[in-house]
């Protein structure tokens, strides 16, 4: 039986060959700021992605007609495999990072719904096979571009070279516990509101109820500590504020959000891990002058 990584590699080759996958070519540079070395990708050509936004299937014909859900049905050529009975793994059609995986609910669920045990079962299944960074953009203000619930995962390292960690790891060693009942911590180098916790999702091959409950309980505690309430919407728990979630095998981080962009630069979960994507040289200059840490502060809640 093929591993998840083998399935991703095989499907990537097939999707490239048939034209279903459209990687965005980038150059890269580094910006040192606030004790982190941020990895910044600069787009080389966005023409195909821009054109795709204008295709008939993505255009809303009238104000009463919602935009098409790209995951119902999903493109067969982007299908990597079944992760669990409730989630499938798909390739990100317009990927900036190689082997960028989408973890998508089989049935429609709103992106603003609070993550549940089924979501964490699928997330852990992916992380057990691939040492990566999983993340969730909770709402449009947090960088979510689709309303259908989906987590995402990219392999480590984010820079494609160097230590097998995220740039954020440079600050995590100084994390200070603030909630004794559960080891919730803050990271002194992060000037915006957040909640951080260490955990171990890498042991064992099977997905046990205990592992799922530990991750789910940690997530709920982080939301609470970060000031992201759960609200009832039609009998389903939804987030009461936008936020980003980052998860590796070793830790979990929640960051509440106030805005999706700063100076026209979109910021999603990857920004808080230390990875930015800018569309052109002008945006790179803006980010360099502003500073990545200041950019993160301006789209987040003050601590």
C-alpha positions as CSV (number, residue, x, y, z in Angstrom):
1,X,0.0,0.0,0.0
2,X,1.4,3.4,-1.0
3,X,2.3,5.9,1.7
4,X,0.7,9.3,1.7
5,X,3.9,10.9,0.5
6,X,4.1,8.4,-2.4
7,X,0.5,9.1,-3.2
8,X,1.2,12.8,-3.3
9,X,4.2,12.4,-5.5
10,X,2.4,10.1,-7.9
11,X,-0.7,12.4,-8.1
12,X,1.5,15.5,-8.5
13,X,3.2,14.0,-11.5
14,X,-0.2,13.0,-13.1
15,X,-1.8,16.4,-12.3
16,X,1.1,18.3,-13.9
17,X,1.0,16.1,-17.0
18,X,-2.7,16.6,-17.6
19,X,-2.6,20.3,-16.7
20,X,-4.8,20.1,-13.6
21,X,-2.1,21.4,-11.3
22,X,-0.8,25.0,-11.7
23,X,2.2,25.7,-9.5
24,X,3.0,29.3,-9.0
25,X,6.6,30.0,-9.9
26,X,8.5,32.0,-7.3
27,X,11.8,33.4,-6.4
28,X,12.7,33.6,-2.7
29,X,14.5,35.8,-0.2
30,X,14.9,36.1,3.5
31,X,14.0,39.0,5.9
32,X,15.4,38.9,9.4
33,X,13.0,40.5,11.9
34,X,12.2,40.0,15.6
35,X,14.5,37.1,16.1
36,X,13.1,35.1,13.1
37,X,14.4,34.6,9.6
38,X,11.3,35.0,7.5
39,X,11.2,33.1,4.2
40,X,9.5,35.2,1.5
41,X,8.4,33.9,-1.8
42,X,7.9,36.3,-4.7
43,X,5.5,35.4,-7.5
44,X,7.0,35.1,-10.9
45,X,3.8,34.6,-12.9
46,X,0.2,34.8,-11.6
47,X,-1.5,34.9,-15.0
48,X,-3.0,31.4,-14.9
49,X,-4.4,31.8,-11.4
50,X,-5.9,35.2,-12.3
51,X,-7.4,33.7,-15.5
52,X,-8.9,30.8,-13.5
53,X,-10.8,33.3,-11.3
54,X,-12.6,34.5,-14.5
55,X,-13.6,31.2,-15.9
56,X,-17.4,30.6,-16.2
57,X,-17.4,28.0,-13.4
58,X,-16.1,30.5,-10.9
59,X,-18.2,33.5,-11.9
60,X,-21.4,34.2,-9.9
61,X,-24.2,34.6,-12.5
62,X,-26.5,36.6,-10.1
63,X,-26.6,37.9,-6.6
64,X,-28.8,35.0,-5.5
65,X,-26.5,32.3,-6.8
66,X,-23.6,31.2,-4.6
67,X,-20.1,30.6,-6.1
68,X,-19.3,27.1,-7.1
69,X,-17.8,24.8,-4.4
70,X,-14.5,23.5,-5.9
71,X,-14.6,20.6,-3.5
72,X,-18.1,19.4,-4.4
73,X,-17.2,17.8,-6.6
74,X,-13.5,18.0,-6.4
75,X,-11.3,17.6,-9.5
76,X,-10.5,13.9,-9.9
77,X,-7.0,14.7,-11.1
78,X,-6.2,16.5,-7.8
79,X,-7.4,13.6,-5.6
80,X,-4.6,12.1,-3.6
81,X,-6.6,9.6,-1.5
82,X,-9.0,8.9,1.3
83,X,-7.7,10.0,4.7
84,X,-10.6,8.9,6.8
85,X,-14.3,8.2,6.2
86,X,-15.1,11.9,6.6
87,X,-12.1,13.6,4.9
88,X,-10.2,13.3,1.6
89,X,-6.7,14.6,0.6
90,X,-6.4,16.8,-2.4
91,X,-3.6,18.7,-4.1
92,X,-3.8,22.5,-3.9
93,X,-4.5,23.4,-7.5
94,X,-2.5,26.7,-7.4
95,X,0.3,25.7,-5.1
96,X,3.2,28.0,-4.1
97,X,4.8,25.2,-2.0
98,X,5.5,21.8,-3.4
99,X,3.3,19.0,-2.1
100,X,0.8,21.4,-0.6
101,X,-2.1,19.2,0.6
102,X,-5.7,20.1,1.3
103,X,-7.6,18.0,4.0
104,X,-11.2,18.5,3.0
105,X,-14.5,17.3,4.4
106,X,-16.4,15.0,2.1
107,X,-19.7,16.7,2.8
108,X,-20.1,20.5,2.9
109,X,-19.3,22.1,6.3
110,X,-18.6,25.8,6.7
111,X,-15.1,27.0,7.2
112,X,-16.2,29.0,10.2
113,X,-17.4,25.9,12.0
114,X,-15.2,24.9,15.0
115,X,-13.0,21.9,14.3
116,X,-14.2,18.6,15.7
117,X,-12.9,15.1,16.4
118,X,-13.3,14.0,12.8
119,X,-11.1,17.0,11.6
120,X,-8.4,16.1,14.1
121,X,-8.5,12.4,13.2
122,X,-7.8,13.3,9.5
123,X,-5.2,15.9,10.5
124,X,-3.3,13.4,12.8
125,X,-3.5,10.7,10.1
126,X,-1.7,13.1,7.7
127,X,0.9,14.3,10.3
128,X,1.7,10.7,11.3
129,X,2.8,10.0,7.7
130,X,4.4,13.4,6.8
131,X,6.4,15.6,9.1
132,X,4.8,18.8,8.1
133,X,3.0,22.0,9.2
134,X,-0.8,21.7,9.3
135,X,-2.8,24.9,9.4
136,X,-6.3,26.2,9.4
137,X,-7.4,29.6,8.2
138,X,-10.5,30.3,10.3
139,X,-12.6,32.7,8.2
140,X,-11.9,35.2,5.4
141,X,-10.2,37.6,7.7
142,X,-7.7,34.8,8.5
143,X,-6.9,34.1,4.9
144,X,-9.5,31.5,4.0
145,X,-10.4,31.6,0.3
146,X,-13.0,28.9,0.2
147,X,-16.2,28.5,2.4
148,X,-16.0,24.7,2.4
149,X,-14.2,23.4,5.5
150,X,-10.6,22.4,4.7
151,X,-7.4,22.1,6.7
152,X,-4.0,22.4,4.9
153,X,-0.6,20.9,5.2
154,X,2.8,21.6,3.7
155,X,6.0,19.5,4.3
156,X,8.8,20.8,6.5
157,X,11.1,22.6,6.2
158,X,9.2,25.6,4.8
159,X,12.3,27.0,3.3
160,X,13.1,23.8,1.4
161,X,16.5,23.7,3.1
162,X,18.1,23.9,6.5
163,X,16.7,22.6,9.8
164,X,13.5,20.5,9.5
165,X,11.5,23.2,11.4
166,X,9.5,26.4,10.8
167,X,11.2,29.8,11.3
168,X,8.9,30.3,14.3
169,X,10.9,27.6,16.1
170,X,13.6,30.2,16.9
171,X,11.2,31.8,19.4
172,X,9.4,28.9,20.9
173,X,12.1,27.9,23.3
174,X,11.3,31.0,25.4
175,X,7.5,30.1,25.7
176,X,6.2,30.8,29.2
177,X,3.3,28.8,30.7
178,X,0.4,31.0,31.8
179,X,-2.4,28.5,32.5
180,X,-1.4,25.9,35.1
181,X,-4.4,23.5,34.6
182,X,-3.3,22.9,31.1
183,X,0.2,23.9,29.8
184,X,-1.0,26.9,27.7
185,X,1.9,29.3,27.1
186,X,2.7,32.6,25.4
187,X,5.8,33.3,23.4
188,X,7.5,36.6,24.6
189,X,8.8,37.4,21.1
190,X,5.3,37.6,19.7
191,X,3.7,41.0,20.4
192,X,0.2,40.0,19.3
193,X,-2.4,37.9,21.1
194,X,-1.8,34.2,20.8
195,X,-1.9,30.9,22.7
196,X,0.7,28.1,22.4
197,X,1.0,24.6,23.7
198,X,3.4,21.7,23.2
199,X,2.1,18.2,22.5
200,X,3.2,15.0,20.8
201,X,1.3,13.8,17.7
202,X,4.1,11.9,16.1
203,X,4.1,8.6,18.1
204,X,2.5,5.4,16.9
205,X,1.1,4.5,13.6
206,X,-2.6,4.0,14.5
207,X,-5.0,6.9,15.2
208,X,-6.3,6.3,18.7
209,X,-9.2,8.1,20.4
210,X,-6.8,9.2,23.1
211,X,-4.6,11.0,20.6
212,X,-7.6,12.7,18.9
213,X,-9.0,13.8,22.3
214,X,-5.7,15.2,23.4
215,X,-5.4,17.3,20.3
216,X,-9.0,18.4,20.4
217,X,-8.8,19.4,24.0
218,X,-5.6,21.3,23.4
219,X,-7.2,23.1,20.5
220,X,-10.3,24.1,22.5
221,X,-8.1,25.3,25.4
222,X,-6.0,27.4,23.0
223,X,-9.1,29.0,21.5
224,X,-10.4,29.9,24.9
225,X,-7.0,31.2,26.1
226,X,-6.7,33.3,22.9
227,X,-10.2,34.8,23.3
228,X,-11.9,33.1,20.4
229,X,-15.3,32.0,21.7
230,X,-17.6,29.4,20.2
231,X,-21.1,30.5,19.2
232,X,-24.1,28.5,18.2
233,X,-25.2,28.9,14.5
234,X,-28.2,26.7,13.7
235,X,-27.1,24.1,16.2
236,X,-23.5,23.9,15.0
237,X,-20.6,25.4,17.0
238,X,-19.0,28.2,15.0
239,X,-16.0,30.4,15.8
240,X,-16.9,33.7,17.4
241,X,-13.9,35.5,15.8
242,X,-11.5,34.8,12.9
243,X,-8.2,33.0,13.8
244,X,-5.3,31.0,12.5
245,X,-4.3,27.6,13.8
246,X,-0.9,26.0,13.3
247,X,-0.1,22.4,14.2
248,X,3.0,20.3,14.0
249,X,3.8,17.0,15.6
250,X,5.3,18.9,18.5
251,X,3.1,22.0,19.1
252,X,0.0,23.9,18.4
253,X,-0.6,27.7,18.1
254,X,-3.7,29.8,17.8
255,X,-3.7,33.5,16.7
256,X,-6.8,35.7,16.6
257,X,-7.2,37.9,13.5
258,X,-8.6,41.3,12.7
259,X,-7.8,41.7,9.0
260,X,-6.7,39.5,6.1
261,X,-4.3,42.0,4.5
262,X,-1.7,44.6,5.4
263,X,-0.8,47.1,2.7
264,X,-2.4,44.8,0.1
265,X,-0.3,41.8,1.2
266,X,-2.5,38.8,2.2
267,X,-1.5,37.0,5.4
268,X,-2.7,33.5,6.3
269,X,-1.4,31.0,8.8
270,X,1.9,30.5,7.1
271,X,2.9,34.1,7.9
272,X,2.8,33.3,11.6
273,X,5.0,30.3,10.9
274,X,7.5,32.6,9.2
275,X,6.6,32.2,5.5
276,X,5.2,35.1,3.4
277,X,4.0,35.1,-0.2
278,X,4.1,38.4,-2.1
279,X,2.8,39.0,-5.6
280,X,5.5,41.2,-7.0
281,X,8.6,43.3,-6.3
282,X,6.6,46.2,-5.0
283,X,5.0,44.1,-2.3
284,X,8.4,42.7,-1.4
285,X,9.7,46.2,-0.9
286,X,6.6,47.1,1.2
287,X,7.1,44.0,3.4
288,X,10.8,44.7,3.8
289,X,10.2,48.3,4.8
290,X,7.3,47.5,7.1
291,X,8.9,44.4,8.6
292,X,7.2,41.0,8.7
293,X,6.7,41.2,12.5
294,X,4.9,44.5,12.2
295,X,2.8,43.1,9.4
296,X,1.7,40.2,11.6
297,X,0.9,42.6,14.4
298,X,-1.2,44.8,12.2
299,X,-3.5,41.9,11.1
300,X,-3.8,40.5,14.7
301,X,-5.2,41.4,18.0
302,X,-3.0,43.4,20.3
303,X,-1.7,41.4,23.3
